[in-house]
């Protein structure tokens, strides 16, 4: 995932004592972005599901793996919390402990049919990914998948995007995984109390009404301060408004390039998973040779594939509308949660030279980082979240306005083990 305000070490926040793992996803309410994704989801076409599939070099001991998840759920309250919606959409949903939490529902095991190769594994993963999460329970599921060749296994983790973004998901995995294959005894933990938010939607609505009244003076004060700035410097305020409006036109729909005729009839009701492997060292070398980042080389490689796909069907296309999440997470931000903004731009798939394509992507990403309207949806999200959910669903069509969407997340930079 492209990082804005580059973080020197994206894992600095999660290399802490185990006792601080409770900080992951410790907020008691969804933020406005999470609320929009939660209320406006129309699965599977506009899904907010995150999936992670890991190939393991052996089959973990089931009891050990199950016990590790049970331990983690006691340590990290978010893993035992469900969503509580206010009776009226006057505020954002809350996280509250699910009194009926059952670890056996969330941690399961499956066995691949013969021959147990990558096609069978991806079919199992995509079928589980297309099944919507139970919105009355904590929003995650994990499956140990056995039956792979050479004694290997796989681990499939499904999360709802309202829990976290990609980098927050890697933080979670790095907290739960071990640096050694041997069993490391963990200190006993008791179930932490969590957010303390009410489990009743009517009580939550009354609480949010009271909080809104309490914050009203600061809102009014902010409006007065803004008006004062306009009065003192009207020309500067007008110029800033013009720049923001021009930026918003570049960042939001309509699409910045005509759509592909080959992709015009997609419906998004069926997902297909696939794998393309590339050595990270080779991607880094290509990026360095072209003066770009790993993200630039990654995106450029995908766009080269899209060009070849269109050429195969005798379709000439120089640009296509593309969406790319851009992380705005800082090293000192709380763990978990969602901190990203969406960017929509014209992706140059017609450039045949890889180095030139990497350079073009680099220029686009740098310009996107400087856009005043990057994350402009945040300005109107509080309003969208108070309308019927269908209005928010229309706003989330920003990504659907693109023919192509891609992001990458830096992985854990050292070998890790899951129950051995």
C-alpha positions in Angstrom: 0.0 0.0 0.0 1.4 3.4 -1.0 2.4 5.3 2.1 1.8 9.0 2.6 4.2 10.7 5.0 6.6 7.8 4.7 7.0 5.8 7.9 10.6 4.8 8.5 9.6 1.5 10.1 6.0 0.4 9.5 6.4 -2.2 12.3 7.8 0.2 14.9 4.3 0.5 16.5 3.9 -3.3 17.0 7.3 -4.3 18.2 6.3 -3.9 21.9 5.6 -5.8 25.0 2.9 -8.4 24.8 1.1 -6.5 27.6 0.4 -3.7 25.1 -1.3 -5.9 22.5 -4.6 -4.8 24.0 -4.0 -1.5 22.2 -4.8 -3.1 18.8 -8.2 -1.8 17.8 -8.7 -0.3 21.2 -11.1 2.5 20.1 -14.6 2.2 21.4 -16.3 3.6 18.3 -15.9 3.2 14.5 -14.5 6.2 12.8 -16.4 7.8 9.9 -14.6 5.8 7.2 -15.2 2.5 9.0 -18.9 3.5 9.6 -19.3 4.2 5.8 -17.8 0.8 4.9 -19.9 -1.0 7.5 -23.3 0.6 6.7 -22.9 0.8 2.9 -21.6 -2.7 2.3 -23.6 -4.6 -0.4 -21.9 -8.0 -0.4 -20.4 -9.4 -2.6 -20.3 -6.6 -5.2 -19.3 -3.8 -2.8 -17.7 -6.0 -0.2 -15.6 -4.8 2.8 -13.9 -8.2 3.3 -10.2 -8.6 3.8 -8.7 -12.0 3.2 -5.2 -13.3 4.1 -3.9 -16.7 2.8 -0.6 -18.1 4.1 1.1 -21.3 3.1 2.7 -23.1 6.0 5.6 -25.5 5.7 3.9 -28.1 8.0 0.6 -28.8 9.6 0.3 -27.0 13.0 -0.9 -29.0 16.0 -4.6 -28.3 16.1 -4.9 -28.0 19.9 -1.9 -25.6 20.0 -3.3 -23.5 17.2 -6.8 -23.4 18.8 -5.3 -22.5 22.2 -3.3 -19.7 20.6 -6.5 -18.1 19.1 -8.3 -18.5 22.4 -5.4 -16.8 24.2 -5.3 -14.0 21.6 -9.1 -13.4 21.9 -8.7 -13.0 25.6 -5.7 -10.6 25.2 -7.2 -8.4 22.4 -10.7 -7.2 23.2 -11.6 -6.4 19.6 -11.5 -10.1 18.7 -14.4 -10.7 21.1 -16.4 -7.6 20.2 -19.4 -7.2 17.9 -21.0 -4.1 16.4 -23.7 -2.2 18.2 -25.7 0.2 16.0 -27.6 3.1 17.6 -31.3 2.9 17.2 -31.1 6.1 15.2 -28.1 6.8 12.9 -27.1 9.9 14.9 -23.6 8.7 15.5 -21.1 6.0 14.6 -21.5 2.3 15.7 -19.9 1.1 18.9 -17.8 -2.0 19.7 -19.1 -4.0 22.6 -18.1 -7.4 24.1 -20.2 -10.3 22.6 -21.5 -12.1 25.6 -22.1 -15.2 23.5 -18.6 -15.3 22.0 -17.6 -18.8 20.9 -14.0 -19.4 19.8 -15.1 -22.6 18.1 -17.3 -20.7 15.6 -14.4 -18.4 14.6 -11.6 -21.0 14.4 -12.2 -24.0 12.1 -10.4 -26.5 10.1 -10.9 -27.9 6.6 -9.3 -30.5 4.3 -8.7 -30.0 0.6 -10.0 -32.5 -2.0 -7.5 -34.3 -4.1 -5.1 -33.5 -5.6 -4.8 -30.7 -3.0 -2.9 -28.2 -5.2 -3.1 -24.5 -5.5 -6.2 -24.5 -7.7 -8.1 -26.4 -5.0 -6.8 -24.1 -2.3 -7.7 -21.0 -4.1 -11.2 -22.3 -4.8 -11.7 -23.0 -1.1 -10.4 -19.6 -0.2 -12.6 -17.7 -2.8 -15.7 -19.6 -1.7 -15.1 -18.7 1.9 -14.3 -15.1 1.0 -17.6 -14.8 -0.9 -19.6 -15.9 2.1 -20.5 -12.8 4.1 -19.4 -12.5 7.7 -22.1 -12.8 10.4 -22.7 -9.2 11.3 -24.1 -10.1 14.7 -20.8 -11.7 15.8 -17.1 -10.5 16.0 -16.1 -9.8 12.5 -13.4 -12.4 11.8 -12.9 -16.1 10.9 -9.8 -18.3 10.7 -9.5 -21.7 8.9 -6.6 -24.2 9.1 -6.6 -25.9 5.7 -4.9 -29.4 5.5 -4.3 -31.7 2.6 -1.6 -29.7 0.7 1.2 -31.6 -1.0 4.6 -32.2 0.7 3.0 -32.1 4.2 2.2 -28.4 3.9 -0.9 -26.6 5.1 -2.5 -23.2 4.8 -4.1 -20.6 7.1 -7.0 -18.5 5.9 -8.0 -15.4 7.8 -11.0 -13.3 7.0 -11.7 -9.9 8.5 -14.2 -7.1 8.0 -12.6 -3.9 6.7 -14.2 -2.0 9.6 -11.8 -3.8 11.9 -8.6 -2.6 10.2 -6.8 -1.8 7.0 -4.1 -3.9 5.4 -1.2 -2.6 7.5 -3.3 -3.0 10.7 -3.9 -6.6 9.7 -0.2 -7.2 9.3 0.3 -5.6 12.8 -2.3 -8.1 14.2 -0.6 -11.1 12.6 2.8 -10.0 13.8 1.4 -9.8 17.4 0.0 -13.3 17.1 2.9 -15.1 15.3 6.2 -16.2 16.8 9.8 -15.7 15.9 10.6 -19.4 16.8 9.2 -22.8 15.8 9.3 -24.0 19.4 6.4 -23.5 21.7 6.8 -20.4 23.9 4.7 -20.6 27.1 2.5 -17.5 27.3 1.4 -15.8 30.4 -2.2 -16.6 31.4 -4.6 -13.8 30.6 -8.0 -13.0 31.7 -10.7 -11.6 29.4 -10.2 -7.8 29.4 -13.3 -5.7 29.8 -13.1 -4.0 26.3 -14.6 -0.7 25.5 -17.4 -0.6 28.1 -19.8 0.6 25.4 -23.5 -0.3 25.8 -24.8 -3.4 24.1 -28.3 -1.9 23.7 -29.0 0.2 20.5 -31.5 2.5 22.3 -29.1 3.2 25.1 -26.3 3.9 22.6 -28.5 6.4 20.7 -29.3 8.3 23.9 -25.6 8.3 24.8 -24.7 9.7 21.4 -27.3 12.4 21.7 -25.8 13.5 25.0 -22.3 13.5 23.5 -23.5 15.5 20.5 -24.9 18.1 22.8 -21.7 18.2 24.8 -19.6 18.8 21.7 -21.9 21.4 20.1 -20.1 24.4 21.7 -16.7 23.3 20.1 -18.4 22.8 16.7 -19.9 26.3 16.9 -16.6 27.7 18.0 -14.8 26.1 15.0 -17.4 27.6 12.6 -16.9 31.0 14.1 -13.1 30.7 13.8 -13.4 29.7 10.1 -15.7 32.6 9.4 -13.2 35.0 11.1 -10.3 33.7 8.9 -12.5 34.4 5.8 -13.2 37.9 6.9 -9.6 38.7 7.7 -8.2 37.2 4.5 -11.1 36.7 2.0 -8.8 36.4 -1.1 -6.6 33.8 0.5 -9.7 31.8 1.6 -11.1 32.0 -1.9 -7.9 30.9 -3.5 -7.7 27.9 -1.1 -11.3 27.0 -1.9 -10.6 27.1 -5.6 -7.5 24.9 -5.2 -9.4 22.4 -3.1 -12.3 22.3 -5.6 -9.9 21.7 -8.5 -8.2 18.9 -6.6 -11.5 17.3 -5.7 -12.5 17.2 -9.4 -9.3 15.3 -10.1 -9.7 12.9 -7.2 -13.4 12.0 -7.3 -15.7 10.5 -10.1 -16.4 10.8 -12.9 -13.6 8.5 -14.0 -10.4 10.3 -15.1 -10.2 8.1 -18.3 -12.6 6.1 -20.4 -13.4 2.6 -19.2 -12.2 -0.5 -20.9 -14.8 -2.1 -23.2 -13.5 -5.5 -22.1 -14.4 -4.8 -18.5 -17.7 -2.9 -19.1 -20.0 -5.9 -18.4 -18.5 -7.2 -15.2 -20.9 -7.7 -12.4 -18.8 -8.6 -9.3 -21.0 -11.4 -8.0 -18.4 -14.1 -8.4 -14.8 -13.8 -7.3 -11.8 -15.6 -8.8 -8.5 -15.8 -6.9 -5.2 -16.3 -8.6 -1.5 -16.1 -7.8 1.4 -14.6 -9.7 4.8 -15.0 -8.1 7.7 -12.5 -8.3 10.9 -12.4 -6.3 10.9 -9.2 -4.1 14.6 -8.8 -4.9 13.8 -8.6 -8.7 11.1 -6.1 -8.1 13.4 -3.9 -5.9 16.1 -4.1 -8.6 13.6 -3.0 -11.3 12.4 -0.1 -9.1 15.9 1.1 -8.4 16.9 0.9 -12.1 14.0 3.1 -13.0 14.3 5.5 -10.1 11.0 4.5 -8.5 9.8 2.7 -5.4 8.8 -1.0 -5.0 5.1 0.2 -5.1 5.8 2.0 -8.4 7.4 -1.2 -9.9 4.6 -3.3 -8.6 1.8 -1.1 -10.1 3.8 -0.8 -13.4 4.1 -4.6 -13.7 0.3 -5.0 -13.2 -0.4 -2.3 -15.8 1.9 -4.1 -18.2 -0.2 -7.2 -17.7 -3.4 -5.2 -18.4 -1.9 -3.9 -21.6 -1.1 -7.4 -22.8 -4.6 -8.6 -21.9 -6.1 -5.9 -24.1 -3.7 -6.5 -26.9 -4.7 -10.2 -26.9 -8.2 -9.2 -27.7 -7.1 -6.5 -30.2 -8.2 -3.6 -28.0 -5.9 -0.5 -28.0 -6.1 1.4 -24.8 -3.6 4.0 -23.6 -5.2 4.7 -20.2 -7.7 3.2 -17.8 -9.3 4.5 -14.6 -7.6 3.0 -11.6 -8.2 3.2 -7.8 -5.4 3.0 -5.3 -5.7 3.1 -1.5 -2.9 5.3 0.0 -2.0 4.8 3.6 -2.0 7.9 5.9 -0.9 5.9 8.9 1.9 7.4 11.1 4.4 5.5 13.2 2.8 6.8 16.4 -0.8 6.0 15.4 -2.7 3.5 17.6 -2.5 -0.1 16.3 -5.3 -1.5 14.1 -8.1 0.6 12.8 -8.3 2.2 9.3 -6.1 5.0 8.2 -6.1 5.3 4.4 -7.4 7.5 1.6 -8.6 6.5 -1.8 -7.1 7.9 -5.0 -8.6 7.7 -8.5 -6.4 8.4 -11.5 -5.7 7.6 -15.2 -3.3 4.6 -15.2 -0.9 4.6 -18.2 -1.2 1.1 -19.6 -0.1 2.1 -23.1 3.5 2.7 -22.2 5.4 -0.4 -23.4 8.8 0.3 -21.9 8.8 -0.9 -18.2 11.3 1.7 -17.0 9.3 4.5 -18.5 6.1 3.0 -17.1 7.7 2.9 -13.6 8.8 6.5 -13.9 5.3 7.6 -15.0 3.7 5.8 -12.0 6.3 7.5 -9.7 5.3 10.9 -11.0 1.5 10.1 -10.6 2.0 8.9 -7.0 4.0 11.9 -6.0 1.4 14.3 -7.4 -1.4 12.3 -5.6 0.4 12.7 -2.3 0.3 16.5 -2.8 -3.4 16.7 -3.7 -5.3 18.9 -1.2 -8.4 16.8 -1.7 -6.7 13.4 -0.9 -9.1 11.9 1.6 -11.7 14.6 0.7 -14.4 12.0 1.3 -13.7 12.4 5.0 -15.2 15.9 4.9 -18.7 14.6 3.8 -18.5 11.2 5.5 -20.2 12.3 8.7 -23.1 13.6 6.6 -23.3 10.5 4.5 -23.4 8.3 7.5 -26.5 10.0 8.8 -28.5 9.3 5.6 -30.0 6.0 4.7 -27.2 3.5 3.9 -28.0 3.4 0.2 -26.7 7.0 -0.1 -23.4 5.9 1.4 -23.3 3.0 -1.0 -23.4 5.4 -3.9 -20.5 7.3 -2.4 -18.5 4.0 -2.2 -18.9 3.6 -5.9 -15.6 5.7 -6.2 -13.7 2.4 -6.4 -16.4 0.9 -8.7 -15.8 3.8 -11.1 -12.4 2.3 -11.7 -11.7 -0.7 -14.0 -8.7 -1.7 -11.9 -7.7 -1.4 -8.2 -4.5 -2.4 -6.6 -2.5 -1.8 -3.4 0.4 -3.6 -1.7 1.2 -3.9 2.0 4.8 -4.4 3.4 4.9 -7.8 4.9 6.6 -8.9 8.2 10.3 -8.5 7.5 11.5 -11.7 9.3 10.6 -15.4 9.4 7.6 -16.1 11.5 5.8 -19.2 12.8 2.2 -20.1 13.5 1.9 -22.7 16.2 5.2 -24.1 14.9 
